[in-house]
Amino acid sequence: MFAPLNARSHDEVAAMLAGLSPAVQARVVGAMQTIERMLGDRPAAPAPYVLRQPQPGDLGWVVHRHGAVYAREYGYDAQFEALVAEIVAHFVQRYDAKRERCWIAEQDGEVVGSVFLVERSKTVAQLRLLLVEPTARGAGLGTRLVDECVCFARQAGYRTLTLWTQSELRAARRLYQAAGFRIVGKEKNHSFGKALVSETWELDL
């Protein structure tokens, strides 16, 4: 009794998928697998992430996701996204492979995080654009990205690693504090459509 029903169901699903391109079919299957994991009795362990150098399209992702995530979570306006775009463009135009790096975090084939280390002077490097997607948080990725910056800065011969952040970014501030950074300056200002307290942090290498 069930065999004809199963066969008919299989044929109907196959007919629906047949009109989709292979890329769209893969996205549909991936979405169904995500639903299955989230609604399952026991959530599966998060897939491991990998860190790699940026590929075509990744830098645009950095700008896009910073704009979207910070608008949703902190209410930042388009000026923040413009600043991120400026930082990324400057990184590409003046990139020094011996002194600078960008790490892209990938999980299950999706980009889920990023961080940059750029040269400020012969002895000072700056950590910039740390981002971990909400879906990838809690697995130690933020700590790993900060650690990569610290290790590379030491290997490159910098003596100080600095960063600029906002006092309301509590999760990021905890990562910096755990890595040994200390606050060396604060400044009240109005940026990105909000009243903010900017902070400069430093780590002696």
Secondary structure, DSSP 4 states (H G I P E B T S, - for coil): -HHHHHHHHHHHHHHHHHTS-HHHHHHHHHHHHHHHHHHSSSPPPPPPEEEE---TTHHHHHHHHHHHHHHHHH---HHHHHHHHHHHHHHHHT--TTT-EEEEEEETTEEEEEEEEEESSSSEEEEEEEEE-GGGTTSSHHHHHHHHHHHHHHHTT-SEEEEEEETT-HHHHHHHHHTT-EEEEEEEEEETTEEEEEEEEEEE-
